[in-house]
Amino acid sequence: MILIPFIFGLVLVVWGIYRMRTEDGLFGKNRKSKNIFNLLLMGEASGLGQFSGGILFIIIGIVAFIVK
């Protein structure tokens, strides 16, 4: 049961990296500014949001493992 946050977190991290590399933003000159704008506009649906959500989910899994 503890492995579920790790697996889901890794899936979100990989998916976020893929979306950050392939997604076109509405505004911004380079990829970094486009990803930041997409994060502010769409939240977790953006690649950067999915990446940060995956990292957070892995950290929650580590904390849950330590607490248990």
MOPAC internal coordinates of N, CA, C and O (Angstrom, degrees):
PM7 1SCF
backbone

  N    0.0000 0     0.00 0     0.00 0    0    0    0
  C    1.4435 1     0.00 0     0.00 0    1    0    0
  C    1.5311 1   111.50 1     0.00 0    2    1    0
  O    1.2310 1   120.67 1   150.14 1    3    2    1
  N    1.3207 1   116.33 1   -29.86 1    3    2    1
  C    1.4602 1   120.40 1   179.89 1    5    3    2
  C    1.5354 1   110.77 1   -71.47 1    6    5    3
  O    1.2310 1   119.58 1   154.70 1    7    6    5
  N    1.3224 1   118.40 1   -25.30 1    7    6    5
  C    1.4660 1   121.18 1  -177.39 1    9    7    6
  C    1.5249 1   113.23 1   -72.57 1   10    9    7
  O    1.2310 1   119.90 1   161.22 1   11   10    9
  N    1.3210 1   117.79 1   -18.78 1   11   10    9
  C    1.4638 1   120.64 1  -177.52 1   13   11   10
  C    1.5302 1   112.07 1   -60.37 1   14   13   11
  O    1.2310 1   118.46 1   134.65 1   15   14   13
  N    1.3585 1   120.53 1   -45.35 1   15   14   13
  C    1.4718 1   118.79 1   177.94 1   17   15   14
  C    1.5383 1   112.83 1   -62.74 1   18   17   15
  O    1.2310 1   120.24 1   143.80 1   19   18   17
  N    1.3275 1   117.15 1   -36.20 1   19   18   17
  C    1.4631 1   119.66 1   178.84 1   21   19   18
  C    1.5281 1   111.49 1   -65.52 1   22   21   19
  O    1.2310 1   120.74 1   133.70 1   23   22   21
  N    1.3155 1   116.18 1   -46.30 1   23   22   21
  C    1.4639 1   120.40 1  -178.53 1   25   23   22
  C    1.5257 1   110.35 1   -65.26 1   26   25   23
  O    1.2310 1   120.43 1   132.94 1   27   26   25
  N    1.3383 1   116.78 1   -47.06 1   27   26   25
  C    1.4560 1   120.31 1   179.92 1   29   27   26
  C    1.5252 1   110.86 1   -64.49 1   30   29   27
  O    1.2310 1   120.25 1   140.96 1   31   30   29
  N    1.3261 1   117.13 1   -39.04 1   31   30   29
  C    1.4587 1   121.47 1   177.56 1   33   31   30
  C    1.5184 1   111.91 1   -63.19 1   34   33   31
  O    1.2310 1   120.26 1   136.85 1   35   34   33
  N    1.3318 1   117.11 1   -43.15 1   35   34   33
  C    1.4674 1   120.22 1   178.24 1   37   35   34
  C    1.5216 1   111.69 1   -64.49 1   38   37   35
  O    1.2310 1   120.55 1   141.15 1   39   38   37
  N    1.3282 1   116.55 1   -38.85 1   39   38   37
  C    1.4696 1   119.88 1   177.52 1   41   39   38
  C    1.5248 1   110.20 1   -62.54 1   42   41   39
  O    1.2310 1   120.33 1   136.35 1   43   42   41
  N    1.3324 1   116.98 1   -43.65 1   43   42   41
  C    1.4643 1   120.04 1   179.16 1   45   43   42
  C    1.5257 1   111.72 1   -65.09 1   46   45   43
  O    1.2310 1   120.04 1   141.19 1   47   46   45
  N    1.3265 1   117.54 1   -38.81 1   47   46   45
  C    1.4682 1   120.44 1   179.73 1   49   47   46
  C    1.5240 1   110.39 1   -64.41 1   50   49   47
  O    1.2310 1   120.41 1   132.77 1   51   50   49
  N    1.3169 1   116.83 1   -47.23 1   51   50   49
  C    1.4754 1   120.35 1  -179.14 1   53   51   50
  C    1.5219 1   110.41 1   -65.02 1   54   53   51
  O    1.2310 1   120.30 1   136.66 1   55   54   53
  N    1.3276 1   117.04 1   -43.34 1   55   54   53
  C    1.4564 1   120.96 1   179.17 1   57   55   54
  C    1.5267 1   110.61 1   -64.33 1   58   57   55
  O    1.2310 1   120.22 1   140.58 1   59   58   57
  N    1.3270 1   117.19 1   -39.42 1   59   58   57
  C    1.4624 1   120.94 1   178.19 1   61   59   58
  C    1.5157 1   112.30 1   -64.18 1   62   61   59
  O    1.2310 1   120.24 1   138.34 1   63   62   61
  N    1.3346 1   117.14 1   -41.66 1   63   62   61
  C    1.4647 1   120.54 1   177.48 1   65   63   62
  C    1.5211 1   110.44 1   -62.88 1   66   65   63
  O    1.2310 1   120.75 1   137.55 1   67   66   65
  N    1.3223 1   116.18 1   -42.45 1   67   66   65
  C    1.4674 1   119.93 1   178.89 1   69   67   66
  C    1.5253 1   111.00 1   -62.56 1   70   69   67
  O    1.2310 1   120.48 1   134.70 1   71   70   69
  N    1.3456 1   116.69 1   -45.30 1   71   70   69
  C    1.4678 1   120.03 1  -179.45 1   73   71   70
  C    1.5145 1   112.07 1   -66.36 1   74   73   71
  O    1.2310 1   120.01 1   144.03 1   75   74   73
  N    1.3412 1   117.60 1   -35.97 1   75   74   73
  C    1.4647 1   119.85 1   179.18 1   77   75   74
  C    1.5259 1   110.89 1   -65.31 1   78   77   75
  O    1.2310 1   120.32 1   146.81 1   79   78   77
  N    1.3102 1   116.99 1   -33.19 1   79   78   77
  C    1.4678 1   119.99 1  -178.13 1   81   79   78
  C    1.5165 1   113.03 1   -81.16 1   82   81   79
  O    1.2310 1   119.80 1   151.56 1   83   82   81
  N    1.3204 1   117.98 1   -28.44 1   83   82   81
  C    1.4656 1   120.13 1  -172.78 1   85   83   82
  C    1.5228 1   114.29 1  -106.13 1   86   85   83
  O    1.2310 1   119.87 1   161.67 1   87   86   85
  N    1.3158 1   117.86 1   -18.33 1   87   86   85
  C    1.4657 1   120.54 1  -173.19 1   89   87   86
  C    1.5267 1   111.38 1   -81.37 1   90   89   87
  O    1.2310 1   120.78 1   -42.76 1   91   90   89
  N    1.3068 1   116.11 1   137.24 1   91   90   89
  C    1.4583 1   121.79 1   174.11 1   93   91   90
  C    1.5218 1   109.08 1   -96.43 1   94   93   91
  O    1.2310 1   120.98 1   -44.33 1   95   94   93
  N    1.3082 1   115.73 1   135.67 1   95   94   93
  C    1.4619 1   120.75 1   178.95 1   97   95   94
  C    1.5103 1   110.97 1   -94.76 1   98   97   95
  O    1.2310 1   121.34 1   -15.83 1   99   98   97
  N    1.3081 1   115.04 1   164.17 1   99   98   97
  C    1.4550 1   120.08 1   178.70 1  101   99   98
  C    1.5221 1   111.46 1   -75.50 1  102  101   99
  O    1.2310 1   120.97 1   139.19 1  103  102  101
  N    1.3459 1   115.75 1   -40.81 1  103  102  101
  C    1.4528 1   121.03 1  -177.33 1  105  103  102
  C    1.5213 1   109.09 1  -128.65 1  106  105  103
  O    1.2310 1   120.62 1   -20.99 1  107  106  105
  N    1.3066 1   116.42 1   159.01 1  107  106  105
  C    1.4541 1   122.10 1   176.94 1  109  107  106
  C    1.5055 1   111.33 1   117.93 1  110  109  107
  O    1.2310 1   121.75 1   -32.37 1  111  110  109
  N    1.3170 1   114.25 1   147.63 1  111  110  109
  C    1.4589 1   119.29 1  -178.30 1  113  111  110
  C    1.5209 1   112.57 1   -90.11 1  114  113  111
  O    1.2310 1   120.39 1   144.92 1  115  114  113
  N    1.3067 1   116.85 1   -35.08 1  115  114  113
  C    1.4603 1   119.01 1  -179.81 1  117  115  114
  C    1.5319 1   109.74 1  -122.44 1  118  117  115
  O    1.2310 1   120.79 1    -2.96 1  119  118  117
  N    1.3125 1   116.09 1   177.04 1  119  118  117
  C    1.4520 1   121.44 1  -174.87 1  121  119  118
  C    1.5316 1   111.95 1   -64.95 1  122  121  119
  O    1.2310 1   120.58 1   143.32 1  123  122  121
  N    1.3425 1   116.50 1   -36.68 1  123  122  121
  C    1.4577 1   120.06 1  -178.55 1  125  123  122
  C    1.5310 1   111.53 1   -64.17 1  126  125  123
  O    1.2310 1   120.31 1   132.85 1  127  126  125
  N    1.3226 1   117.01 1   -47.15 1  127  126  125
  C    1.4674 1   119.16 1  -179.66 1  129  127  126
  C    1.5287 1   111.18 1   -68.29 1  130  129  127
  O    1.2310 1   119.98 1   145.85 1  131  130  129
  N    1.3238 1   117.65 1   -34.15 1  131  130  129
  C    1.4634 1   119.89 1   176.66 1  133  131  130
  C    1.5195 1   111.37 1   -64.82 1  134  133  131
  O    1.2310 1   120.41 1   139.04 1  135  134  133
  N    1.3478 1   116.81 1   -40.96 1  135  134  133
  C    1.4598 1   120.16 1   179.30 1  137  135  134
  C    1.5205 1   111.66 1   -67.17 1  138  137  135
  O    1.2310 1   120.05 1   141.35 1  139  138  137
  N    1.3333 1   117.51 1   -38.65 1  139  138  137
  C    1.4593 1   120.42 1   178.52 1  141  139  138
  C    1.5282 1   110.22 1   -66.94 1  142  141  139
  O    1.2310 1   120.12 1   138.30 1  143  142  141
  N    1.3352 1   117.38 1   -41.70 1  143  142  141
  C    1.4619 1   120.19 1   177.97 1  145  143  142
  C    1.5287 1   110.70 1   -63.86 1  146  145  143
  O    1.2310 1   120.16 1   138.22 1  147  146  145
  N    1.3377 1   117.31 1   -41.78 1  147  146  145
  C    1.4631 1   120.08 1   178.31 1  149  147  146
  C    1.5278 1   110.98 1   -63.33 1  150  149  147
  O    1.2310 1   120.32 1   143.77 1  151  150  149
  N    1.3419 1   117.00 1   -36.23 1  151  150  149
  C    1.4595 1   119.98 1   177.50 1  153  151  150
  C    1.5245 1   110.53 1   -63.90 1  154  153  151
  O    1.2310 1   120.49 1   136.82 1  155  154  153
  N    1.3354 1   116.67 1   -43.18 1  155  154  153
  C    1.4651 1   119.84 1   179.42 1  157  155  154
  C    1.5227 1   111.53 1   -68.33 1  158  157  155
  O    1.2310 1   120.17 1   145.12 1  159  158  157
  N    1.3313 1   117.28 1   -34.88 1  159  158  157
  C    1.4597 1   121.25 1  -176.91 1  161  159  158
  C    1.5301 1   112.26 1   -80.09 1  162  161  159
  O    1.2310 1   120.52 1   133.24 1  163  162  161
  N    1.3394 1   116.61 1   -46.76 1  163  162  161
  C    1.4627 1   120.55 1  -172.28 1  165  163  162
  C    1.5265 1   114.21 1  -107.11 1  166  165  163
  O    1.2310 1   119.54 1   166.19 1  167  166  165
  N    1.3132 1   118.48 1   -13.81 1  167  166  165
  C    1.4628 1   120.57 1   179.24 1  169  167  166
  C    1.5169 1   112.04 1    71.65 1  170  169  167
  O    1.2310 1   120.66 1    50.60 1  171  170  169
  N    1.3163 1   116.35 1  -129.40 1  171  170  169
  C    1.4674 1   121.99 1  -175.03 1  173  171  170
  C    1.5260 1   112.44 1   -66.68 1  174  173  171
  O    1.2310 1   119.34 1   161.58 1  175  174  173
  N    1.3111 1   118.86 1   -18.42 1  175  174  173
  C    1.4627 1   121.11 1  -179.73 1  177  175  174
  C    1.5225 1   112.21 1   -73.25 1  178  177  175
  O    1.2310 1   119.85 1   165.91 1  179  178  177
  N    1.3192 1   117.90 1   -14.09 1  179  178  177
  C    1.4616 1   120.56 1   179.02 1  181  179  178
  C    1.5218 1   109.95 1   -82.85 1  182  181  179
  O    1.2310 1   120.35 1   -15.54 1  183  182  181
  N    1.3006 1   116.94 1   164.46 1  183  182  181
  C    1.4582 1   121.42 1   179.60 1  185  183  182
  C    1.5094 1   112.75 1   -64.23 1  186  185  183
  O    1.2310 1   120.42 1   138.40 1  187  186  185
  N    1.3245 1   116.80 1   -41.60 1  187  186  185
  C    1.4623 1   121.33 1   179.00 1  189  187  186
  C    1.5281 1   110.44 1   -66.31 1  190  189  187
  O    1.2310 1   120.09 1   143.26 1  191  190  189
  N    1.3056 1   117.44 1   -36.74 1  191  190  189
  C    1.4670 1   121.38 1   176.86 1  193  191  190
  C    1.5197 1   112.01 1   -66.40 1  194  193  191
  O    1.2310 1   120.41 1   139.22 1  195  194  193
  N    1.3195 1   116.81 1   -40.78 1  195  194  193
  C    1.4572 1   120.28 1   178.33 1  197  195  194
  C    1.5245 1   110.57 1   -67.50 1  198  197  195
  O    1.2310 1   120.51 1   140.72 1  199  198  197
  N    1.3157 1   116.62 1   -39.28 1  199  198  197
  C    1.4615 1   120.83 1   178.07 1  201  199  198
  C    1.5253 1   110.76 1   -62.21 1  202  201  199
  O    1.2310 1   120.42 1   130.98 1  203  202  201
  N    1.3268 1   116.80 1   -49.02 1  203  202  201
  C    1.4674 1   120.09 1  -179.26 1  205  203  202
  C    1.5313 1   111.16 1   -67.78 1  206  205  203
  O    1.2310 1   120.19 1   144.87 1  207  206  205
  N    1.3256 1   117.25 1   -35.13 1  207  206  205
  C    1.4638 1   120.55 1   175.58 1  209  207  206
  C    1.5160 1   112.23 1   -64.46 1  210  209  207
  O    1.2310 1   120.32 1   142.03 1  211  210  209
  N    1.3362 1   117.00 1   -37.97 1  211  210  209
  C    1.4576 1   120.76 1   177.14 1  213  211  210
  C    1.5163 1   112.05 1   -66.01 1  214  213  211
  O    1.2310 1   120.56 1   137.84 1  215  214  213
  N    1.3421 1   116.53 1   -42.16 1  215  214  213
  C    1.4666 1   120.39 1   177.13 1  217  215  214
  C    1.5257 1   109.87 1   -61.91 1  218  217  215
  O    1.2310 1   120.39 1   135.80 1  219  218  217
  N    1.3296 1   116.85 1   -44.20 1  219  218  217
  C    1.4621 1   121.13 1   179.47 1  221  219  218
  C    1.5287 1   110.92 1   -63.24 1  222  221  219
  O    1.2310 1   120.06 1   141.27 1  223  222  221
  N    1.3079 1   117.49 1   -38.73 1  223  222  221
  C    1.4598 1   121.38 1  -179.77 1  225  223  222
  C    1.5268 1   110.75 1   -67.58 1  226  225  223
  O    1.2310 1   119.67 1   142.31 1  227  226  225
  N    1.3157 1   118.24 1   -37.69 1  227  226  225
  C    1.4698 1   121.62 1   176.36 1  229  227  226
  C    1.5269 1   109.92 1   -65.43 1  230  229  227
  O    1.2310 1   120.08 1   138.33 1  231  230  229
  N    1.3293 1   117.45 1   -41.67 1  231  230  229
  C    1.4664 1   120.94 1   178.31 1  233  231  230
  C    1.5318 1   110.39 1   -63.43 1  234  233  231
  O    1.2310 1   120.09 1   139.02 1  235  234  233
  N    1.3207 1   117.43 1   -40.98 1  235  234  233
  C    1.4660 1   120.62 1   176.95 1  237  235  234
  C    1.5215 1   110.27 1   -62.31 1  238  237  235
  O    1.2310 1   120.10 1   140.64 1  239  238  237
  N    1.3340 1   117.41 1   -39.36 1  239  238  237
  C    1.4667 1   120.69 1   177.41 1  241  239  238
  C    1.5167 1   111.69 1   -63.57 1  242  241  239
  O    1.2310 1   119.74 1   140.70 1  243  242  241
  N    1.3310 1   118.11 1   -39.30 1  243  242  241
  C    1.4666 1   121.28 1   178.24 1  245  243  242
  C    1.5247 1   110.33 1   -65.87 1  246  245  243
  O    1.2310 1   120.45 1   136.50 1  247  246  245
  N    1.3323 1   116.75 1   -43.50 1  247  246  245
  C    1.4655 1   120.75 1   179.22 1  249  247  246
  C    1.5323 1   110.03 1   -63.62 1  250  249  247
  O    1.2310 1   119.89 1   138.40 1  251  250  249
  N    1.3209 1   117.81 1   -41.60 1  251  250  249
  C    1.4515 1   121.41 1   179.24 1  253  251  250
  C    1.5339 1   110.67 1   -64.01 1  254  253  251
  O    1.2310 1   120.67 1   143.10 1  255  254  253
  N    1.3386 1   116.32 1   -36.90 1  255  254  253
  C    1.4618 1   120.00 1   178.58 1  257  255  254
  C    1.5222 1   110.53 1   -67.35 1  258  257  255
  O    1.2310 1   119.97 1   139.71 1  259  258  257
  N    1.3177 1   117.66 1   -40.29 1  259  258  257
  C    1.4711 1   121.83 1   180.00 1  261  259  258
  C    1.5265 1   110.40 1   -68.40 1  262  261  259
  O    1.2310 1   120.26 1   137.06 1  263  262  261
  N    1.3306 1   117.10 1   -42.94 1  263  262  261
  C    1.4604 1   120.75 1  -178.91 1  265  263  262
  C    1.5192 1   111.21 1   -65.82 1  266  265  263
  O    1.2310 1   120.67 1   140.70 1  267  266  265
  N    1.3055 1   116.33 1   -39.30 1  267  266  265
  C    1.4636 1   119.33 1  -178.81 1  269  267  266
  C    1.5016 1   109.19 1   -72.75 1  270  269  267
  O    1.2310 1   120.10 1   180.00 1  271  270  269

